[in-house]
Amino acid sequence: MTSPSIAVERPRTGTGRREEIVRIAATILEREGPDGLTMRAIATELGIKAPSLYKHIADKQELEVALVADGLRQQTVAFEAALGVDGDPAMAIAEAYHRWALAHPHLYTLMNGQPLPRHRLPEGVQDRSIQLVVRSFGGDRERARAAWAFAHGMVTLELAGRFPPDADLRRTWRLGIASIAHPPQTREGTTR
């Protein structure tokens, strides 16, 4: 018995108007938060009626996928720039991740506060970012994944205002990333 094939839904190809809609949506999202991101608000900003948007974007879910894809592309650019500077690549990636997340808190939350719609993202958009992070951790995928989990936790707590005012977050970031990127060695040469 063969299983039924599953149709993989990919985003529509970009048009000038579609890109403009996504750009306006990103602006509204960062300015007003997720509750302010409505098709009506986007249409108002564009000076058109909301139904006209549906010629370019099927629905709000497709819009959110486009925003996530754009956010991943932006992160990749930030990572590439960070890796272009001398120094510890793992720390450079972590600092770029931190700066980007704090500069785009609502987009960051949209990207990371729910399951990632991988099957709907443009092909390769997530892979580029992942490859840079893994490379910065010496090719160790699990170490890169641990660093991402640490970074995500730190960003989430910081965005929620959970750290006390006297917390030295820069030091905390550096200690956390350094302990993952450069774990202490035992006498036998293996990591603890």
LINHUQUI-V177599 format. One record per pair of residues at least 24 apart in sequence whose C-alpha atoms are under 10 Angstrom apart, sorted by the first residue. I is the first residue (numbers start at 1). J is the second residue. D is the distance in whole Angstrom. If there is no record, write none. Layout:
I,J,D / I,J,D
//
This chain:
7,119,10 / 8,118,10 / 8,119,6 / 8,120,7 / 9,118,10 / 9,119,7 / 9,120,5 / 9,121,9 / 9,122,10 / 10,62,10 / 10,65,10 / 10,118,10 / 10,119,7 / 10,120,5 / 10,121,6 / 10,122,7 / 10,123,8 / 11,57,9 / 11,58,10 / 11,62,7 / 11,63,9 / 11,65,8 / 11,66,8 / 11,69,10 / 11,119,9 / 11,120,6 / 11,121,7 / 11,122,7 / 11,123,10 / 12,56,8 / 12,57,8 / 12,58,9 / 12,62,9 / 12,66,9 / 12,120,10 / 12,122,9 / 13,56,10 / 13,122,9 / 14,56,9 / 14,66,10 / 15,56,8 / 16,56,10 / 17,46,10 / 17,53,9 / 17,55,10 / 17,56,7 / 17,57,10 / 18,53,8 / 18,54,10 / 18,55,9 / 18,56,5 / 18,57,7 / 18,63,9 / 18,66,10 / 19,56,9 / 19,57,10 / 19,66,9 / 19,70,10 / 20,46,9 / 21,45,9 / 21,46,8 / 21,53,8 / 21,56,8 / 21,57,8 / 21,63,9 / 21,66,10 / 22,57,9 / 22,63,7 / 22,64,9 / 22,65,10 / 22,66,7 / 22,67,6 / 22,70,8 / 23,66,10 / 23,67,8 / 23,70,9 / 25,63,8 / 25,64,9 / 25,66,10 / 25,67,8 / 26,63,10 / 26,64,9 / 26,66,10 / 26,67,7 / 26,68,10 / 26,70,9 / 26,71,9 / 26,104,9 / 26,106,9 / 26,107,7 / 27,104,10 / 27,107,10 / 28,106,10 / 29,67,10 / 29,104,9 / 29,105,9 / 29,106,6 / 29,107,7 / 29,110,9 / 30,103,9 / 30,104,7 / 30,105,7 / 30,106,6 / 30,107,7 / 30,108,10 / 31,104,10 / 31,106,9 / 32,106,9 / 33,105,9 / 33,106,6 / 33,107,9 / 33,109,10 / 33,110,10 / 34,106,7 / 34,107,9 / 34,109,9 / 34,110,8 / 37,64,10 / 39,63,9 / 61,117,10 / 62,120,8 / 62,121,10 / 64,107,9 / 64,110,8 / 64,111,9 / 64,117,10 / 65,110,9 / 65,111,9 / 65,116,9 / 65,117,7 / 65,118,9 / 65,120,7 / 65,121,7 / 65,122,9 / 66,120,9 / 66,121,8 / 66,122,9 / 67,107,7 / 67,110,8 / 67,111,8 / 67,121,10 / 68,107,7 / 68,108,8 / 68,109,10 / 68,110,7 / 68,111,5 / 68,112,9 / 68,116,9 / 68,117,9 / 68,121,8 / 68,125,10 / 68,126,10 / 69,111,9 / 69,117,10 / 69,118,10 / 69,120,9 / 69,121,6 / 69,122,7 / 69,123,10 / 69,125,7 / 69,126,8 / 70,107,10 / 70,111,10 / 70,121,10 / 70,122,10 / 70,125,9 / 71,100,10 / 71,101,10 / 71,104,9 / 71,107,7 / 71,108,8 / 71,110,9 / 71,111,7 / 71,125,10 / 71,126,10 / 72,107,10 / 72,108,9 / 72,111,8 / 72,121,10 / 72,125,7 / 72,126,6 / 72,127,10 / 72,128,9 / 72,129,7 / 72,130,10 / 73,125,7 / 73,126,8 / 73,128,8 / 73,129,8 / 74,100,8 / 74,129,9 / 75,99,10 / 75,100,7 / 75,101,9 / 75,108,10 / 75,126,10 / 75,128,10 / 75,129,7 / 76,125,9 / 76,126,9 / 76,127,10 / 76,128,7 / 76,129,5 / 76,130,9 / 76,131,10 / 76,132,8 / 76,133,9 / 77,128,10 / 77,129,9 / 78,129,10 / 79,128,10 / 79,129,7 / 79,130,10 / 79,132,7 / 79,133,8 / 79,136,10 / 80,128,10 / 80,129,9 / 80,132,7 / 80,133,10 / 83,132,8 / 83,133,10 / 83,135,10 / 83,136,8 / 88,136,8 / 88,137,10 / 88,178,9 / 88,181,9 / 89,132,9 / 89,133,9 / 89,135,8 / 89,136,5 / 89,137,7 / 89,138,9 / 89,181,9 / 90,132,10 / 90,133,8 / 90,134,9 / 90,135,9 / 90,136,5 / 90,137,6 / 90,138,9 / 90,144,9 / 90,147,9 / 90,174,10 / 90,177,7 / 90,178,8 / 90,180,9 / 90,181,6 / 90,182,9 / 91,136,8 / 91,137,9 / 91,147,10 / 91,173,9 / 91,174,7 / 91,175,10 / 91,176,10 / 91,177,6 / 91,178,7 / 91,181,8 / 92,133,10 / 92,136,8 / 93,132,8 / 93,133,7 / 93,134,10 / 93,136,7 / 93,137,9 / 93,147,10 / 93,148,10 / 93,177,10 / 94,133,9 / 94,136,10 / 94,147,8 / 94,148,8 / 94,150,10 / 94,151,7 / 94,152,10 / 94,173,8 / 94,174,9 / 94,176,10 / 94,177,7 / 95,151,9 / 95,170,9 / 95,173,8 / 95,174,9 / 95,177,10 / 97,133,10 / 97,148,9 / 97,151,8 / 97,152,9 / 97,155,9 / 98,151,7 / 98,152,9 / 98,154,9 / 98,155,7 / 98,158,10 / 98,173,9 / 99,155,9 / 101,151,10 / 101,152,9 / 101,155,7 / 101,156,9 / 101,159,9 / 102,155,7 / 102,156,10 / 102,158,9 / 102,159,7 / 105,155,9 / 105,156,9 / 105,159,7 / 106,159,10 / 108,152,10 / 108,155,9 / 108,156,9 / 109,155,10 / 109,156,8 / 109,159,9 / 112,152,8 / 112,156,9 / 113,156,9 / 136,181,9 / 137,180,9 / 137,181,6 / 137,182,9 / 138,181,8 / 140,181,9 / 142,180,10 / 143,177,10 / 143,180,6 / 143,181,7 / 143,182,10 / 143,183,10 / 144,177,10 / 144,180,8 / 144,181,8 / 145,180,10 / 146,177,9 / 146,180,7 / 146,181,9 / 147,176,8 / 147,177,6 / 147,178,9 / 147,179,9 / 147,180,6 / 147,181,8 / 148,177,9 / 150,176,7 / 150,177,8 / 150,180,9 / 151,176,9 / 151,177,8
//
